[in-house]
Amino acid sequence: MSNMLIISATKNSNFELSIGIKNYIEDQKKFNCEVVSLEDFSLPLYTPTLEAVYKKDKSFPKNIQRSKELICTSNAMIWCGPEYNGGISPIFTNAIAWISRATEDWKEGFKDKHSLICTSSGGNGKNFIKGFKLQLGYLGSIVFERSLIQTNAKKIDKKEFSSVLDDFCENVLK
Ligand SMILES: Cc1cc2nc3c(=O)[nH]c(=O)nc-3n(C[C@H](O)[C@H](O)[C@H](O)COP(=O)(O)O)c2cc1C
């Protein structure tokens, strides 16, 4: 079975959304699903200076290695993160920066992999989705056109939830 990694940027509403997605996909019995919250990894802020320190020691810290392995061994990814200031959650871009530096080929974790972007944001999270689609696409991912969007005011419609997830999973398995 293929590995579906569900990555939450937080431990709050985006994590709850991630768990809901995991439960739904697991019921279909077509994927091994794992949910992680990047908050639990406490990755340091990426700086070229810190990278040079790790490279001098010839090893990245365990939490960077672990996040790299999780991404690299996944066959498809579902990202759940909030919009912050009209953009991408910094916890996502920070993790991606480390993973792109800890792999031989910077696109290794993402290239040719299906990704679905989901958000639980204050508003509609459209700027996050737009920006993150561009970033994942730049890394070679096949980003699913549709997204799951939950706002403070509006939960995701049940039919929309299953339709997006069913279509995404079908695409991954094609
Ligand atoms: C620094 C910061 C900036 C934010 N900017 C936006 C924004 O631009 N658009 C939006 O819809 N919500 C924004 N929000 C609200 C979050 O998207 C919202 O609280 C979200 O539910 C947080 O996700 P969580 O529950 O997983 O922590 C912002 C929140 C914070 C802390």
The ligand as an SDF file (V2000), in Angstrom:
LIG
                    3D

 31 33  0  0  0  0  0  0  0  0999 V2000
    0.2440   35.7060   12.5810 C   0  0  0  0  0  0  0  0  0  0  0  0
   -1.1320   35.3760   12.0980 C   0  0  0  0  0  0  0  0  0  0  0  0
   -1.5480   35.8610   10.8710 C   0  0  0  0  0  0  0  0  0  0  0  0
   -2.7880   35.5080   10.3840 C   0  0  0  0  0  0  0  0  0  0  0  0
   -3.1610   35.9250    9.1370 N   0  0  0  0  0  0  0  0  0  0  0  0
   -4.2990   35.4740    8.5650 C   0  0  0  0  0  0  0  0  0  0  0  0
   -4.6120   35.7760    7.2020 C   0  0  0  0  0  0  0  0  0  0  0  0
   -3.8940   36.4340    6.5100 O   0  0  0  0  0  0  0  0  0  0  0  0
   -5.7450   35.2490    6.6860 N   0  0  0  0  0  0  0  0  0  0  0  0
   -6.6070   34.4570    7.4270 C   0  0  0  0  0  0  0  0  0  0  0  0
   -7.6040   33.9910    6.8920 O   0  0  0  0  0  0  0  0  0  0  0  0
   -6.3350   34.1670    8.7210 N   0  0  0  0  0  0  0  0  0  0  0  0
   -5.1970   34.6350    9.3040 C   0  0  0  0  0  0  0  0  0  0  0  0
   -4.8720   34.3060   10.6000 N   0  0  0  0  0  0  0  0  0  0  0  0
   -5.7920   33.4270   11.3480 C   0  0  0  0  0  0  0  0  0  0  0  0
   -5.4130   31.9560   11.2460 C   0  0  0  0  0  0  0  0  0  0  0  0
   -5.3870   31.5240    9.8950 O   0  0  0  0  0  0  0  0  0  0  0  0
   -6.4270   31.1150   12.0180 C   0  0  0  0  0  0  0  0  0  0  0  0
   -6.4280   31.5150   13.3680 O   0  0  0  0  0  0  0  0  0  0  0  0
   -6.1820   29.6300   11.9000 C   0  0  0  0  0  0  0  0  0  0  0  0
   -7.3230   28.9370   12.2990 O   0  0  0  0  0  0  0  0  0  0  0  0
   -5.0380   29.1570   12.7720 C   0  0  0  0  0  0  0  0  0  0  0  0
   -4.8140   27.7830   12.5390 O   0  0  0  0  0  0  0  0  0  0  0  0
   -4.7510   26.7490   13.7590 P   0  0  0  0  0  0  0  0  0  0  0  0
   -6.1330   26.7270   14.4070 O   0  0  0  0  0  0  0  0  0  0  0  0
   -4.4100   25.4310   13.1350 O   0  0  0  0  0  0  0  0  0  0  0  0
   -3.6980   27.2660   14.6940 O   0  0  0  0  0  0  0  0  0  0  0  0
   -3.6540   34.6730   11.1390 C   0  0  0  0  0  0  0  0  0  0  0  0
   -3.2220   34.2130   12.3930 C   0  0  0  0  0  0  0  0  0  0  0  0
   -1.9870   34.5480   12.8660 C   0  0  0  0  0  0  0  0  0  0  0  0
   -1.5220   34.0010   14.1950 C   0  0  0  0  0  0  0  0  0  0  0  0
  1  2  1  0
  2  3  1  0
  2 30  2  0
  3  4  2  0
  4  5  1  0
  4 28  1  0
  5  6  2  0
  6  7  1  0
  6 13  1  0
  7  8  2  0
  7  9  1  0
  9 10  1  0
 10 11  2  0
 10 12  1  0
 12 13  2  0
 13 14  1  0
 14 15  1  0
 14 28  1  0
 15 16  1  0
 16 17  1  0
 16 18  1  0
 18 19  1  0
 18 20  1  0
 20 21  1  0
 20 22  1  0
 22 23  1  0
 23 24  1  0
 24 25  2  0
 24 26  1  0
 24 27  1  0
 28 29  2  0
 29 30  1  0
 30 31  1  0
M  END
$$$$
